[in-house]
Each structure stands twice: as structure tokens, then as C-alpha cells.
Amino acid sequence: MYAMVLEAPKTPLRLTERPIPSPGPGQILVKVGACGVCRTDLHILDGELEHPALPLVLGHEIVGRVTELGAGVTAFAPGQRVGIPWLAGTCMHCGPCGSGRENLCDAAVFTGYDRDGGFAEYTVADARFAFPLPERDTDAEDAPLLCAGLIGFRAYRMAGAARRLGVYGFGAAAHIITQVAVQEGREVFAFTRAGDAESQAFARSLGAVWAGASTQAPPEPLDAALLFAPVGALVPAALGHVGKGGTVVCAGIHMSDIPSFPYALLWGERTVRSVANLTRRDGADFFALAARLSIRTMVTPFPLKEANLALERLRTGALQGAAVLVP
């Protein structure tokens, strides 16, 4: 098979021919139909997430079909459509794992970071951490749901019953969760890079009631804000726009340093919290919700060999929606 391989941080991925992997006990072998390109892939490439298992195949928004079962796998069948997310496995017996917080397991391993991911023609996964997917849409359209959708959904739930929801960084996660919020009767206020009229128009086309630059103030106070852009300076900015009792949710796995800010911005029982990874329950709940709602992803497909171009387009913000690699 062919795979795009990261051999060292801060170097381009290299197209490499590798043997097709064999599934071990409890694993499934999946022929990749599409793999989304996530900002986390950029953080790994840039060395901002340390100690990846090099040489490494990136990619953790994987949609494909099972081609072979490892010993003991009964939950899937050959030919079944499947999704593989960021969370690749946990210890299954620690306190967090036993209390529904497996996303916080200290022994957790991650797809495209600790284990080879989906920037390849085939990949293997622990069957317990893969999701069965219905026969809907195309693989490319569904791929962003496996991280942008799941992490966006976890962040969205942390906003509680917020009616006026600010969304900072209008990329893959934001364009999915905006559709969820609008269809659930909430008002979305979209914040983009200064001067990015295209992203602001895109946000409004998805139902946002207001769209402007992250340096602007919304027309009314927010109940909560979701930060998908990895920019620490947005935390005090968002705090300044949420009302008393409001929540600011930092949804990225990596963020630049948060600058100091006056206590007055936090006072009034405002809350700042982070999202760490996802749980299998998040996946079950999100895919059930997606089946009830009308969620359409905007994707830009790239051939597998153009993974470096897709990553650069993501870095510069030259995409609406999500980049997806199609082997």
C-alpha cells in the first residue's frame, strides 16, 4: 500500500510504499475510503505535540470498510462501513475509564499519533474504539464527522443550555456544530480572522445570525463561546463577550499561551474549561443526533499524495469546511 509518512517533525510527509498491515487480536483491518485533515495533524507535524510514534502515518478522521477481522472480533463484519476516531484505545480499568471519562485515561493512545492513522490506503484499529457507520453520504463527506464533528459536539455540550452561542474559528468543527446549534433553535455568532469576508458569508449561509472578525464585539452578550481557533488571546476576548454565568470552552488539543487578564472578566461566575479528546459515548450520541438532523459537510478532496498541500491549505486558512484525503 501507499502511505504519507512523517519521518521527523517540521518536515514534509513522504509518499512511501509499505506492506499492508495485518490486524492483531481485537483489531480490524480497514481499507481507507477517505481521511479528513485536522488541525491536530498540523500540531503533530509542527512538533507542538511532542513524542509522536515516528515514523508515523497521520490522520484520525477515517472512513472506510472492514476487509479483515483479527482474532476475537465479533462486532464487525467484512465489508462493513466503519469510522475510526482520534481515541484509539485506553486501559479500560482506571478511575476515569470506569466512570465514563475514558477521554482522560493516562494510558490512552491516539490514532495518527501513537498509532498509524489514515493518510494511507489501509489502516488497523482496535475494534472496540471504532464506530459502525450507516450507508449515507460519501466517505469524504463523512470523514470530518470523526473529529471535527465529535470534538465540536463535545464542546457544544459543555456550553449547556446556552441560547446565544459564539463560535471562534470558522473551520471544519465550527461549520458542523453551527448546523447542529441552528437546528436546535440556538443563535450562532461566528468570529473569523479579520477581513475574512468569505468565511463570514459561509457562516451566515449556515444560519449564523451574525458574523464578524474576532476583534469585533457581537451585537449582544453571549451565553457561551466555543473556541476552535488555537489562539490563547481569544480566551480573554471571549470572556469579555459572555454574560454572567457564561462559559468559554477551549476545544483544541493545543493552544498558544493565554495572556493575563483582569479578574473582572472572570468574575460573575463565568467559566473557562477545556475539551480533552472524546469518549465512545460522544460518538454514539453524536451519530444518533446526526441521523436526526440535516448535517452537510463542505469538503475539499485531495489525492493522498497531495497531503502536504492539504495541510498547507489548512494552515493558511485557504479552505472553507474541511480538507479530506481520498486514496
Secondary structure, DSSP 8 states (H G I E B T S, - for coil): -EEEEE-STTS--EEEE-------TTEEEEEEEEEEE-HHHHHHHTTSS----SSEE----EEEEEEEE-TT--S--TT-EEEE-SEEE--SSSHHHHTT-GGG-TT-EEBTTTB--SSBSEEEEEGGG-EE--S-S-HHHHGGGGTHHHHHHHHHHHTTT-SEEEEES-SHHHHHHHHHHHHTT-EEEEEESTT-HHHHHHHHHTT-SEEEETTS--SS-EEEEEE-S--TTHHHHHHTTEEEEEEEEE--S---------HHHHTTT-EEEE--S--HHHHHHHHHHHHHS-----EEEEEGGGHHHHHHHHHTT--SSEEEEE-
